[in-house]
């Protein structure tokens, strides 16, 4: 299995690093991916939204056909939705992928590539209305699966989505091993100011399984 992680200037760090970490721990298991690639439009460092610099493994033209494509979000998506080579890369790879996963506002890149037509999807809570305005069937959940397309809410939600994908693809036991290796057992505490603000997204208050 080949996994590709799309990056671009202004990509949100945890949108990318969270799923990368889960996939990397999965790769240490027998069912895990054989290859994980960071893919960008051009060779050379890519500077993320908070200043982290990444060194891609492959460019769009040199990237092999992928089985899994992860599309993160971040402030950079505002410009990248109009980057035709990037949108074309998503569209082409999606044609042969077993699954495409987006995190946060990466959903807008999927929408521009035509991958959300007639599908249910989600994104960062602050951008839900913006995605609705594009005609997408928005669902306010931590993550949403519709066929081979998975979308998640913002930033840290990509970790939960990736674990769910691993459970679906390789089984619950494998996902449990990855979760334990990452020691990913988030605290249920929701922090609030004395006046009770800010209010978390509705799904954050849902009972945990």
PEBEL-V381504 format. One record per residue. N is the residue number from 1. PSI is psi in radians with two decimals (* if undefined). D_LAST is the distance of its C-alpha to the last C-alpha in Angstrom with 2 decimals. Layout:
BEGIN
N&PSI&D_LAST / N&PSI&D_LAST
END
This chain:
BEGIN
1&2.30&29.93 / 2&2.20&31.03 / 3&2.27&28.65 / 4&2.42&30.19 / 5&1.89&29.05 / 6&2.35&31.14 / 7&2.77&32.48 / 8&2.83&34.99 / 9&2.28&36.60 / 10&0.19&34.24 / 11&2.48&31.02 / 12&2.21&28.15 / 13&-0.94&27.75 / 14&-0.44&23.99 / 15&-0.69&23.56 / 16&-0.82&25.56 / 17&-0.62&25.02 / 18&-1.01&21.20 / 19&-0.63&21.22 / 20&-0.77&24.47 / 21&-0.78&23.03 / 22&-0.77&20.16 / 23&-0.61&22.82 / 24&-0.69&25.25 / 25&-0.61&23.12 / 26&-0.66&22.44 / 27&-0.37&26.23 / 28&-0.13&26.83 / 29&2.77&25.37 / 30&-0.59&27.42 / 31&-0.01&25.43 / 32&2.92&25.43 / 33&2.49&27.65 / 34&-0.40&31.31 / 35&2.37&32.08 / 36&2.16&30.51 / 37&2.33&32.76 / 38&2.18&32.87 / 39&2.33&34.89 / 40&2.94&36.97 / 41&-0.47&39.88 / 42&2.78&42.45 / 43&2.73&43.04 / 44&2.86&42.87 / 45&2.53&40.40 / 46&2.16&37.85 / 47&2.18&37.16 / 48&3.12&33.66 / 49&-0.61&32.85 / 50&0.20&32.83 / 51&-0.17&35.72 / 52&2.40&34.22 / 53&2.27&36.59 / 54&2.58&35.52 / 55&1.81&37.82 / 56&2.64&36.99 / 57&-0.47&37.63 / 58&2.72&38.89 / 59&2.97&40.21 / 60&-0.78&39.51 / 61&-0.53&42.74 / 62&-0.07&42.18 / 63&2.29&38.54 / 64&2.99&38.18 / 65&2.33&36.17 / 66&2.66&32.46 / 67&-0.52&29.68 / 68&2.26&26.99 / 69&2.20&27.79 / 70&2.18&25.69 / 71&1.78&27.05 / 72&3.05&26.13 / 73&-2.63&27.16 / 74&3.03&28.94 / 75&-0.48&32.12 / 76&-0.34&34.03 / 77&-0.42&32.66 / 78&-0.63&35.01 / 79&-0.63&37.90 / 80&-0.36&36.43 / 81&-0.35&35.85 / 82&0.16&39.66 / 83&1.71&40.09 / 84&-0.70&41.13 / 85&-0.69&41.16 / 86&-0.80&37.52 / 87&-0.69&36.48 / 88&-0.64&38.62 / 89&-0.81&36.99 / 90&-0.82&33.51 / 91&-0.77&35.03 / 92&-0.81&36.91 / 93&-0.63&34.15 / 94&-0.45&31.71 / 95&-0.44&34.28 / 96&-0.09&33.69 / 97&2.57&30.13 / 98&-0.54&27.42 / 99&2.62&25.02 / 100&2.23&25.41 / 101&2.29&22.72 / 102&2.60&23.39 / 103&2.37&21.99 / 104&-2.32&22.78 / 105&0.12&26.27 / 106&-0.37&26.84 / 107&-0.55&26.00 / 108&-0.51&29.50 / 109&-0.69&31.06 / 110&-0.71&29.40 / 111&-0.76&30.62 / 112&-0.53&34.11 / 113&-0.06&34.13 / 114&0.19&33.39 / 115&-0.19&30.06 / 116&0.11&28.19 / 117&2.09&30.82 / 118&0.21&29.27 / 119&2.72&25.73 / 120&2.49&22.59 / 121&2.92&21.69 / 122&3.07&20.49 / 123&-3.00&21.89 / 124&2.48&22.10 / 125&-0.57&21.74 / 126&-0.16&25.44 / 127&0.16&26.56 / 128&-0.80&24.76 / 129&-0.61&27.97 / 130&-0.65&30.09 / 131&-0.68&28.21 / 132&-0.70&28.46 / 133&-0.32&32.17 / 134&0.09&32.56 / 135&0.16&31.48 / 136&2.49&28.02 / 137&1.55&25.41 / 138&2.34&23.06 / 139&2.23&19.40 / 140&1.38&17.72 / 141&2.92&14.41 / 142&-0.75&13.28 / 143&2.77&14.78 / 144&2.37&16.50 / 145&2.31&18.05 / 146&1.70&21.29 / 147&-2.23&23.15 / 148&0.03&24.13 / 149&2.17&23.39 / 150&2.38&20.20 / 151&2.61&20.16 / 152&2.86&18.03 / 153&-2.86&18.32 / 154&2.57&20.37 / 155&-1.68&21.04 / 156&-0.35&17.98 / 157&-0.41&15.85 / 158&-0.48&17.96 / 159&-0.82&16.34 / 160&-0.75&12.89 / 161&-0.76&14.95 / 162&-0.70&17.08 / 163&-0.71&14.47 / 164&-0.68&13.20 / 165&-0.77&16.92 / 166&-0.74&17.60 / 167&-0.72&15.05 / 168&-0.71&16.73 / 169&-0.73&20.16 / 170&-0.06&20.27 / 171&2.73&17.46 / 172&-0.64&14.20 / 173&-0.74&16.44 / 174&-0.79&18.19 / 175&-0.65&15.22 / 176&-0.69&14.12 / 177&-0.70&17.74 / 178&-0.77&17.89 / 179&-0.73&14.87 / 180&-0.75&16.57 / 181&-0.64&19.94 / 182&-0.17&18.92 / 183&0.83&17.20 / 184&1.55&14.62 / 185&1.36&12.03 / 186&2.48&12.42 / 187&2.45&13.14 / 188&-0.08&11.28 / 189&2.34&14.88 / 190&2.05&16.43 / 191&2.44&20.21 / 192&2.64&22.69 / 193&2.90&26.46 / 194&-0.54&28.29 / 195&0.09&28.68 / 196&-0.02&24.96 / 197&2.83&25.34 / 198&2.67&24.23 / 199&2.29&21.55 / 200&2.85&18.48 / 201&2.68&17.58 / 202&-0.68&15.93 / 203&-0.38&12.71 / 204&-0.39&12.41 / 205&-0.05&12.16 / 206&2.57&9.29 / 207&2.46&6.53 / 208&2.48&3.80 / 209&*&0.00
END
